[in-house]
């Protein structure tokens, strides 16, 4: 299945050289590894180093050292509902502190059934 995704160049973290001794690739590295894009695959190391500098300059992104990079820890997803008030509290009206009227020097009237 073919699919196209629009991602801004500024969303990528940099350009890196990945691979082993036999074959290496220049990769446009994204924070999400599934969105990383291979730009050039080859076996000639000198040619790839020159191409890495060109791609880095073209996209205005830093050259990343893949050997020193370790994956970031996964963050827990914030629960958006937890911060809300429960539904039954939303129906209630919040009482404002008001001053009660005080009657002074008056006769007390007591109602009896």
TIGUBA-901253 format. One line per field, with one value per residue (C-alpha): residue number from 1; x, z, y. Coordinates in steps of 0.001 Angstrom, whole numbers, plus 524288, in hexadecimal, padded with zeros to 5 digits. Example, Ala and Ser with C-alpha at 12.3 -4.5 7.8 and 13.67 -1.06 7.14 Angstrom:
nr	1_2
east	8300C_83566
up	81E78_81BE4
north	7EE6C_7FBDC
END
This chain:
nr	1_2_3_4_5_6_7_8_9_10_11_12_13_14_15_16_17_18_19_20_21_22_23_24_25_26_27_28_29_30_31_32_33_34_35_36_37_38_39_40_41_42_43_44_45_46_47_48_49_50_51_52_53_54_55_56_57_58_59_60_61_62_63_64_65_66_67_68_69_70_71_72_73_74_75_76_77_78_79_80_81_82_83_84_85_86_87_88_89_90_91_92_93_94_95_96_97_98_99_100_101_102_103_104_105_106_107_108_109_110_111_112_113
east	80000_805A3_8041D_808EB_80B77_80E78_818F8_82013_82ED9_82FE8_8299A_83580_840C7_84BE9_852F5_85A69_862D2_85DBC_861C7_86D19_879DD_87343_86862_86579_85A3D_85825_84B97_84339_840F6_833E1_830A1_82723_82F9D_824B0_824F8_833A2_8366E_8421A_847FD_85353_85820_865BF_87255_87C8A_87F95_8866C_87B53_87146_8789B_8789B_86A36_86745_86CFA_8652D_85839_85AD1_85D59_851B4_847FE_84F09_84F3C_85A9C_86273_85F6C_868B5_8607F_86A6C_868E4_85A1E_851BA_842F6_83B2F_8329D_82454_81BCC_80F09_8033A_7FCAA_7EEBE_7E6BC_7DA9C_7E134_7E277_7D3EF_7C9E9_7C0AB_7B3DE_7AB61_7B37D_7B1C1_7A303_7A475_7A584_7B12F_7AC56_7B234_7B517_7AAFE_7A808_79B7D_792E6_79361_78785_78B01_78261_77620_76C94_76E8B_76372_762B7_75998_752F0_74A9F
up	80000_7FC21_80528_80539_81197_81217_81C1D_81D2B_81BDF_828D3_82F88_82C62_83617_82C4C_821E9_825DE_81FFF_823A0_8202E_82132_8199F_80DC6_80B29_81104_80F62_8116E_81923_81C2C_82AAC_8311E_83F9E_83C03_835CC_82CB3_8262A_82362_814BB_80DD9_8044F_7FE51_7FF61_7FB34_7FE7C_7FBC9_808C4_80357_7F9EC_804C3_80DD4_8032A_80064_80EF3_80F6B_80354_808B8_815D9_80F83_80657_81155_81B10_824F7_82D55_82A4A_834D1_83A30_83ABF_84352_84E79_84D55_8565B_85510_85DD3_86846_864C0_86B2C_87189_86AC4_872C2_87634_871B2_87918_8865A_887BC_8857A_89028_89110_889DF_8960E_89B46_88E9F_890E9_89E65_8A042_8A805_8B3CE_8B59C_8C384_8C645_8D25E_8D92D_8DDE5_8EC80_8F343_8FFD3_90A56_90540_90BE2_908F4_901D2_902F1_8FA02_8FFD4_8F912
north	80000_80D1E_8188E_8269A_82E5C_83CE4_83FF6_84CF1_84C9B_853E1_84814_83FB2_83FAA_83E79_83684_82A4B_81F98_81210_80466_7FAF1_7F922_7F2E7_7FCA7_809D4_81344_821BA_8235D_82F2F_82C62_82F11_82E22_82336_81885_81436_821A5_82198_82252_81BDB_825A6_81E23_8100D_80C3A_8052A_80FB2_8163F_82266_82540_823BE_82D0D_8377F_834FD_835DB_8438D_84788_84240_84894_855C1_85459_851CC_85ACB_84FB5_84AF7_83EC8_834D7_82AA5_81E37_81719_820D3_821C1_819AD_8190A_821FF_81C2B_81B37_82550_821E0_82738_831C9_82E83_83A20_83605_83511_843D7_84626_846CF_83B41_83CD3_83D45_84897_85003_85062_8561A_8647B_868B6_87054_87D99_881A9_88C2B_893A8_89011_89B18_89D4A_8A337_8AA4E_8AFDA_8A975_8A085_89258_88BC5_87D15_875B8_869D7_85FE4
END
